[in-house]
Amino acid sequence: MAFFSFSLLKESLNYLSLQIQPNIKYYSKDIYLWKELNNRNKNKRFCILDRERRLKSTNLGRKLLIFLPPKFGLGDAIEYCIAIKSLLKSKKFSKIGIAFTGHHTHIFKEFLSSCCAYPLIVSKETIKKYDTLFHITLEIEALRFQKYFRSNIVIEICKHFKVPVEDIKIKNNKDDKNYFNTISIFPVSNSVIRSLPFKIIKEIIEGLRDEYEYRIIIDDSIYSKNLQKENTSNKFKFVKPINAKQLIKEVSKINFGIFVDSGPLHLAKIFNKRGILVETSVSEKVLLHNSKKIFPIKNNYRSKYCKGPCGLVDIFNYKNKIGCYESNKVSFENVKKFNSFKNLQRFDKKAYNTNFIINPVGCIKNINVKNILEFIKIKI
């Protein structure tokens, strides 16, 4: 995990929407900024650039600065918001800041208006305003393994700080009348092992289309492009929100949704929407603890190396073989023993994602569409 400090020597730097000034020490976890600064230093001495060691906090003060991990998804952003909202309500802290919110900064600002959010960098002078620095995946052991055995972020953080979980719900949000007889399908996850193959979507739609309208919500991912490619007859309607704000608006209007483990599921819980979760590699016990209107379609897959749901959130590299626990013929207990997980993530993800879209992992191939259709007809 990248954590580094830098100080520009003479020249300022325009990076994305930031104007970074010289002679100020900053901290960051943005790997692209690290590469930018490192490359500039090869031509001439542009900045002082150092890797930093993450340190556990020794005392818990009243002013807390939380350092988030790099590259987390929309669903995780919402979970962090709920956890931090719970910390605020507990009154344990007089001030909370959130560092490295990245491209999900608008989510934090929307739900946590009383917190200071630092998207990509935070200065040394800003850090001095806090008396407790908290690297979330260093301090909370369970969150260290998030990629390989998913736990509930909200519960783990609240348990660590010994505060009750705040149940965030957006009230008085009425369903759009245009969606009254419509089922919205959200098949896209950040990982191919948590996304629905076209074949499954097709079977669901064909089983429902005589009674309901439908919308398939996609994005710009390789997975979504493959869905559109598979739609050779143009029989299926896709909706692609142009950005996260449009996605939030889309979820806020739905009447009934079909979800996987993804950002839209977490948004639907906040909007108190009805629907089902098609359980893949992550358990509904982790994902639906604060929802009374979204019901799980259980995953009972079993293999020699795993049982569904196994807790894995993405494919990984084990001894130069890419896949899940089953295809790599390894269990979480073996992975858990590693001191570093860097090698597990070293592979061309784009190429292998394409392969696993065409050849889904075992628990995806064994999704029972008949159960989904019967359950929907009961619940809707």
N, C-alpha and C positions, 0 to 999 in steps of 0.2 A: 504494500500500500504506500503510495507516494505521500510524503509529508516533508515540506521543505521550506526554507526561508530564502529571501533574496533582498538585495538592496541595489537599486540602479546607481551607477557611479556619477554620471553627468547628464545623460540624455533622459528625457521622459519617454514613456512607451504607451502607445495606443493599443490596447488589447481588448478585442470585442467592443463592449461599450465603456470600458474603463480607461481613464487617463491616469496612468501610474507615474508618480512623481519620483525624482531621484533623491538620494540621501535619506530615505525612509525605509525601515526594515519591515518587510511584509512576510506573512506566512500563507501557504496555500497547499492544496492537494490536487490542483488541476494539472494533470500529466501533460496536456498540450502546452500549457504555459511553461512548464519545466523544459520541454523540448525546444520551445521558442527561445528561451533565455540561454539554454545550453548551446544552441546553434549560433546565436549571436556572439557568445563568448569565444567561439572557435575562430572567428574573424578578427576580433579585438576584444580587449577586456571591457565588457559592457556592464557587468554587474557582479556582485558577490553572491554566489549561489551555493547553498549548502543543504544537504539532506539533514533532516531533524529526527531525533528520536522521540517517539511519543512516550510521555510519562504519566503514570497514574497520579491522581490527585491525592494529597496527603491529608488535607482538611476540607471539610464541607462548609463553605461560607454562605453568605446571603446573596452574592452576585455570581451567577453561574453562566459560563460560556460553554456551550455544547459544540464540539467538533463532530460533524457528521462524516460518514465515509464517502468516498467518491463514487460516482456512477450508481445511484440508486434510482428505482423506478417511481412512477406516480403513486402506486399503491403504498410503497414504503414511505413516501413523503407524507401521505395522509395519516399513516400510522404514527409517524414522528410528531405530526401536529397534534393528534389526540393525546399522545403521551405528554407533550410539553404543555398543552392546555390543562392537563391534570395536575402537573407540577405548579402551574400558575394558580390554580384554584386552591391548592393546598396551603398557599401562603408561606411555604417554606423558604421561598426566595423573593427578595425585593426587586431583583432584576434578572432577566434571562436573555441571553443572546444566542444566536444560532449561526455557526460558521459553516461555509461551504454548501449552501443550499442549491447552488448551481442553477440549472434551467427550470427548477421547480420553485424558484423564489416566490413567484406570484401566489402559489398555494399557501406558503407560510405566511405571506402578508395578508392573505384573505382570511385565514383562520386564526392567525396570531398577530393581530395588529399592534398589540402592546409589546411585542418582542422586536429586538433589532436583528435583522437578517443580513449576513455578509455573503453574497453569492459565490465569489471566487477567491478573494483575498481578504486578509484581516491584518491591520498594522500592529506593530508592537505597542504603540501608544494606545490603541483601542483595547488591546488585551489587558493592559494595566488597569483598565476600569473595572475588571472583574477579579474576584478573589478566588474563584474556583474554575479551573480549566478541565473539561471533561471530554475525553476521547471516547465516544460511545461504544465502539466495538472493541476497545481495549479494556475498558472498565467492566463491561458486562459480558461475562464469559459465554453465555448462550448465544449472543449476537455475533461472536467471532465465527461461528459455524453457519451463519445465515444462508450461505450459498449451497451448503451440503446437507443441512438438516434444519429446515425453516422453523423458527419459533415465532411466537406472537410478540412483535416489537413493543406494542403498547403495554402488554402485561409485564414483559421483562423489565422495561424501564421503570414502570410504576412500582414493581416489586423491589427493585434495587433501591429506590428512594423512599420506599414504605409510604406510598400515597395511594388513595383509591383512584380507580380509573374513571375519568369523566366521559360520559357517553354523549358525544357530539351528534346532534341531529338538527337539520335545518327544517324548521316547522313551517306550517301554512304554505307548503309548496304543492300546488294542485297539479294533477296530471293534465297534460295537453289533450284536449278533446279529439284532436286529429289522430292521437295515438290510442284511442279507446279500444279498438279491436286489433291492435298491432302488437306483435311480439318482436322485441329488439334483441338481436343476437350480437354478443360481444365476444368473438372467438379469439381475439388477439392478445397474447401475453408477450412479455419481453423474452420469453424462452419458448423454443419449439416444443419442449416436453410439457408445456402447460397450455398449448394452443390447440384448437380443434382443426383436424384435417378437413379438406373440402368434402370428402366422402361423407363424413359425419354430419356436416352442415346440410348437405344435400338431402340426406335421409330425414333429418329433422324437419326441414322445410316441406318436403314432399308429404310428410305425415301430418302437417298442420295447415297447409295452404288452402284447403277447402273451407276451413273455418275462420282462419285469421290472416290478416296482412302481416308482413314481416319486414324488418330492416336489418341488414348485416353491416355492422359498424367496423370499419377498417382504418388502417393508417398507412404510412409510407414504408413500412418494413418489408423485408424480403418475403416474409410469410404472407403479407397482404397482397403483394404483387403476384405471388404464386396462386393465391385464391382467384384473382382476376384472370390469370392465365388459364386456369382450369375451367373457368366459366365460358366455355367455347360457344355455347348456344345463346349466351347473353340472357339466360332465363332468370338469373338471380340479381336482385337489386342491392348494390353496395352504396353505403354512405360514408364519406371520408371527411370528418371535421378537419378544418384547416389548421387548427392549433389546439392547445390544451383547454383554452377558454371555451372554444366551440364544443369540445368533447364534454366538458362539464355541463354546458347548456343542453346538449343532447341527452345526457343521462338524467338531468333534472326533469325532462319532459316525459320520460317513458312511462308506460302503463305496466308492462311485465317484461323482465329481461332474462336472457340465458347468458350466464357468465362463466368464465374460467378465472383462475387466480391472476388478477390483473388490476390495473388502476380503476377501470369502470366499476368493478365489484365494490371497491372501497368507497367510491363516490356514491354508488347506489345505497350503501348502508347508511351513509350520512343523510341522504335524501329520503331515507326510510321507504325505499321502493320494494315492490314485490318481484320475485323471480326465483330462479334456481341456480345453484352452483354445480357445474359438472366437475366433480372432484377428480383431479389428475394426480400429480405427484405431491401436492401439499394438502394436508388434512383440513376438513371443514371445521374441526375443533380449533384450529389456529385461525381460520379465516372468517368464521361466522359467529364468534363469541358474543358480538354486540348487535346481532341482527335477529329480529323475530319474524321477518317477512321474506327472507331468502332461505330456501331449503336446499339441502344437499342431495345430489345423486351420488350415492356412495361408490367408491372405487375399491373393489375387493380383489384386485389383481395380486397374484402370488407367483413368485419365481424362486429359484434356489438362492438368489442373492438379495432379494428385496421383497417386501410386501407393500401393496398400495394402501394408502399413500405413504411413500418412503421419506418425504421431506426434502428431497433434492429439488433445487430450483432451476438448474441449467445443466447442460452437458459439460463434461470436463475431460481433461487429458490424463490418463493413467497409464504409465509405461508406454507412451506413444500410441495409445489406442483411445479414440474419442468416443464418448457415449455416456450412458447413465450407469447406475450400479449394476443392472442386469447385463447390459452389453459389454461392460468392462470387467464383469465377473469379479466384483469387489463390493464390500459392504461399507457402510458409513463408519463402522468401528475401525476399519483399516485406515480410512482417510483421516479420521479424528486424531490419529497418533502423529501426523506430520507436524513438524515445527513451522514449516512455511507452506503456503498453498500456491505460490507463484507458478510453479511448474504445471500445476493442474489447469491453469488458465492460458497456457502458451500454445496456441494453435490458431489457424485461420478460421475464425468463427463463421464468417460469411459462407465459406465453402461447405463446412460441415452442417450448418443450419439448413442449407439447400438439400443436403443428403437426408437429414432427419425429417424434413417436411415430406419428402417423397417416401421415406421409410420410417414411419413413426415408431417410437419405443413401445414396449409391450403393453403398458397400462393404457396408452392412448388407443392402440389397435383394438383393445378389448372393451371399449366403451359400449354399453348396452343402450342403443337408441330406443328400443321398445320401452325400456324403463323410463327414459326421458319423456317420451310422448305420453305415456300413461300418467306420469306424475304431473305434467303440465296441465292435462285435461282435468285433473282433480283440483289442482291449486288455483287455476285461473277462473 
